[in-house]
Amino acid sequence: MSVYVQEAMQMTYDLSSIDAQPNEQLLKDSIKKMHEHIQKFAQASGLKINAGKTFTFGHSCLEKLLPSIPNHKDAFRLTGAVVKISQKKCWTELEQQRASKWSQTTQAVRNLPVGWFAKVKVLQQRTTQLSWGHGTHKLALTKPEIRTLRADVARCLLNTDDYCASPLAIFTILAPPSLDPEFCLHSSAIRLLQRALKTSEDPQAFKQLVDATLPKHDGPAARASQLLQHEAFSEAVQSVLQNKPFSPQDPHEFRQSWRKYVWKNLARDRPQHFAGAQFGIRKDLSISLLKLWAADADRLQDDIDNARCAPPDLSEDPRPRMKILRLLLVGALRLTIAIDGKKAPLNALVVEIPLTTTSLGNARYSKICVHQH
């Protein structure tokens, strides 16, 4: 059996040499020879080749070359990776299928009868539907495609088809960055690169490949080069390429780097809502009131479910206040203030929002009329 394996390894090397300098006839002959050799090995070992799972890939001259192998592909899946033969910068068919599956998942999660935090948790557990195996070639994601993927998640969390909230604010203030499809795909590629270099016998050789990468190239080295040029990820990728020891603080710093990058863009693109965000947002402080109201809402809902109390008046119910504040934090509301008994506009929900807090923790409330865009 070892003879078969050694001969197969030599044939694989020969095929690689031919593929680097394409010669159609030599390539056809070599593929036929390899196929015959594998068939002999299968017969000698008592195995059976599954024709339905067998295919040729690569050069178009190989399509239908072997009568017993009618399937031909230019992209296919391995465990933990995607192999793309074409040099065209695009999503492979498999990646498109995964994106479609992810969109279906966001719609299904949206229909669940659970709250915001539960939906976030469910989505986090399923992000690998979108990101599995990314990192073996350049990410060719267009702006319309990334907008669509982000919108799917935003609609799921906000439970609405129409919204004016900033998805980028949602993924950096109210929800973890891992739910942002762009961050998810980039971080998956970095983790793949990290695992590969950790077990590599010569990580320096890969770094040299990255340094020598040209725009026309594709593959793992080209993906690493692409990440190096990204403002939010260049530092993290440099550390990976230098094979620095992993620190438990690294994931946190990685997320913070992404948030700073996003906040700078938010301040530029939506200054009416996020002016000054480029200097940083104190995330924990920004959502502290939201957390308090969420805890109040959970206790109230438990009491109502167990018939310990009746639903309170809307003006005293923490649940609508919590939802309104959440929308307010991501630029999804316009506000008018009702002062001295002045009537609020029609179709507006009047709630009390604490505008300031004293050193003793006593809040000063003001009635605010809220309209969703």
N, C-alpha and C positions, 0 to 999 in steps of 0.2 A: 504494500500500500504506500510505503514511503516513496517508492519510485514514482508512482502516479502524482503524488503531491509535489515532488521536486520538479517533475516535468511541467506540471501545471504552473508552478511559480515562474519557471523559465519562459513559458508561453506568455504569461501575463506581462513579464518584462519586455518581451519582444513586441507585444501589442502596444505597450506604452510608447516604445520607440517609433513604431509605425504611425501611431496617432499624433505624435508630436510633429512628424513630417508626412502629412497625409498622402498615401498612395492607395487609391481605391482597390486595385486588384490585389495588392499585398494584404490589405486590411481584410478583404473578403476571404482570401485563402487562409489567413491566420485565424479568423473567426470560425471557419469551417473546421479547421484542424483542432481548435480548442473544444468545439462542440463534440467532435468525434471522441476526443480524449475523455471528456467528462462522461459521455455515454458509456465508454468502456469501463471507467471507474465505477459508475453506478451499477453496471452489470456484475462486475467482479465483487462488489461489496454487498450485493443483494438489495440495493436501494432502487427507488423508482422516482424519476424526475417528474415533478408536477408541472405539466405543460401550461396549465392556466396561470401559474405564478412565474413563468419564465418569459423573458422578453429580451430583445436586443435594444441597445441604446447608443446614442451618439450620431455618427455620420449617417446621412439619409440613404447612402448606398447599401446599408445593412438591412433596411426595411424589406421584409419578406424574402430575405436571403435563404433562410432555412425553413423548409416547408412545415416542420414540426413546431416552429416558433413564429406564429403570425403576428404577435404583438411587438410593436416598436415604440419607444418613448424617448423624449429628450429631457425629461425630469422625473425623478422618482424618489421615494422615501426610504431612508435607512432608519434604524433605531437611533433616535436622537439627532437626526440631521436630514437635510434636504440636498440632493445632488441635482445640480442644474448644468446641463451640457451647453445649452445655447448661451451665446455671449450677449444676447439682447437684454437690456436692463428692464426687467419687468417682474411682476409676481409670477411664480410658477403656477401651474394649474392646481397643484396640491395646496399651495399657500392661499390661493383664491378660495378653495373649498373650505379651508380652515377659517378664513375670514367670514365666509358665509355662515358657517356653523356657529361662530362666535356671535354673529348678529342674531341668529335664531335663539341662542342662549340668553342674550340680553332681553329679548322680547318675552321669553318664558319666565325669567326672573321678575320682570316687571309685573307680570300677572299674579305673582305670589301674594297672598294676603298677609304680608309681613311689613315691618317698618324699614326705615332707611338703613340702620346699622345691620340688620339681618341681611338685607339685599347686598350691602357692601361685602359682607363675609362670604356670601354664596358666590358672588362674582369673583372675589379673590381666589377662591378654591378652583375656579374654572378658567383662569387666564391662560393656562397652558394649552387650551384648545386653539388659541391664537398664536402663541409664541413658541410652541414646541419645535426644537430643532433649528431655530434661527441662529445664524452666525456663520454658515458655510459659504455664503456669498453676499454681495452688496444688497442693502435694503433699498429696493426701488419702489418707494411709497410716494405717490403724488399727493399734493395738498388736498384735492377733492376726496381722495381715498381716506386720508387720515381724518378729515372733517367728518366723513360719514361714519367711520368707526367710533370717533369720539361722541358723535351725536347719538349713536345707538345706546351708549352707556349713560349719557346724560338723560335721555328720555326714560330709560329704565329707572334711574334713581329719583328723578323728579316726577315720574308717572304722568307725563304729559307729552303730547306730540309737538306742540308749539311752545317754545321758551325763548327767552332772551338772555338767560344766564350764560356766563362764560364757562365752557367746559374746562378750560385751563385752571380757572379759579376753583372749580369743584374738585379737581384732582390734586390740588396743592393746598387747599384749606379745609374742605369738608370731608374729602375721601383720600385714601392713600394714593401716591403716584403710580403704584402698580396697576391701577385701573385705567390709566392713560395708555391707549394702545401704542403710541410712539415710545413712551418710556418702557413699556412692557417688552416690546420687541428689541430695543437697544440693550436693555439690561439682560435679556435672555442671551443675546450674542456675547456680551461681556462674560457672563458666567460660563458659557461654552468655551470661550477662549481661555478663561482661567483654569478650567478643568484640563483642557488639552495641554497647556504649558506646564501644569503641575506634574504631569506624568511624562513629559517629554524628556528625552535624554540630552537634547541640545536646544534649549529654548532660545539661545542666542542666534542660532541659524534662522529661526522663524522671524526674529526681530530684523535680521538683515533682509529677509524677503519683504517685510513690511516697508522698510526704508527704500527698497528698490521698486516698489509698486508704482505703476503708471495708471493714468485714468482709464486706459483701455482694458486693464486687467480686471479679473473677477476671481472670486474664491475667498478662502478664509483670511489670507493676508490682505486682500483688497478691502474686506469688511473691517479688519482692524484699522487699516489706514483711513477708512471712512469715519470710524468712530474717533480717531485721533483728531480729525478736523472739526469735530462737533464741540462747541464751547462747553457744554454741560458734561461731556464724558471724557475729554482729552486727558485730564489728570488721572482718572481712574484707570484708563487704558494704559497710560504710561507706567503706572505701578504694576499692572498685570504683566506687561512686556518685560519689565525689569525683574520680574519674578519675586517681588517683595512679599514677605510673609503676610498672610491674611490676618486682619484685625477685626474683632467683633464690632468695632466702631465703623468699619468701612461701609456697610450698607446704609447706615444713618447718614454719613457724610455724602454718600452717593445720592441719596434722596434730596438732601439739602442743596446740593449742587444743582440738581434739576429744578428744584423750587425757585432758586435765585434766578436761574435762566428764564423760567416761565414768568416770574414776577416782573422782570425787566421788560419782557415783551408785552405783558398786560398793561403796564404803565404807558407804553408807547401806543398800543392799539386801542385801548379803552380808557383814556385819561379821565373821562367824565366820571368813571367809577373807581379807578385804581391809581389815581395820581399819587406819586410817592412810593408806590409798591416796589420800584427798582431799588429802594434803600432797605428792603426787607420787610416782612410781615411777621409780627409776633403771633404765630399760629396758635399756640396754646392759650394765650390770653384772648385772642379773637374768638375762640370757640368755647371759652370757659362758661359763659352764660348759657350757651346752647347745651352744654353738658348738664348744667344744673336743671334746666327745664326738661331735658330728656329724662333725667332721673325722676322728676316730679310727674312727668307724663306716664312713665312706666308704673309708678305707684298708683296713680289715679286709674289707669287702665285695669290694673290688677283688682282694685277695689270695685270697679264697675263690673268686671267679669264675675266677681264672686258676690255680687249683690250687696256689698257693704255700703254703697252710696249710689246716688243717682247722678247722671251726667250733669256737670255744673254749667252755668251760663257761659256763653262763648267768651265774654269779657274776662272771665276768671279761669278759663280753661288753658292750661299750659300747652296743650297740643297745637292749636292753631298759632299761638305765639312762636312756638318752636319752629314750625314750618315757615312762617313769615320771616323770622330772623335768618333762617338758613338761606332763603332766597335773597334777603337783603345783603348777606355776606358775599354773594357771588354775582351781584349786579343785576338781579332779575326783577327789581321792584322800582316803582317811582312813588315818592311819598308826598303827601300834603298833611300839614299839621292842623288839627282842630283846636283852636285856642279860645278861651272864654266863652264856651258854649256855642261857638260858630258851627253851623251845620256842615257836616261832612258831605262830599259829593255822593251822588247815588251810586249804588253797587260797590260801596267801599266798606271794608271791615275795620271797625274801630277797635284797636287793642292798646293796652298800656305797655310801653317799652321803657325800661330804665335807661335814662339818658346819661346820668352821672351817678357816681357812687362815692359816698363820704369815706373818710378814713376808718369810720366805725362799721362800715359795710352797709349803711342805710341807703337805699336807692331812692333817687328822685324820679318819679314817673311822669310821663307826658303822654296824652292820648294822641295816637297817630292813625291816620286814615291810610289804608294800604290798598293799592290797585296793582294787580299783576298786569304786565304789558301784554 
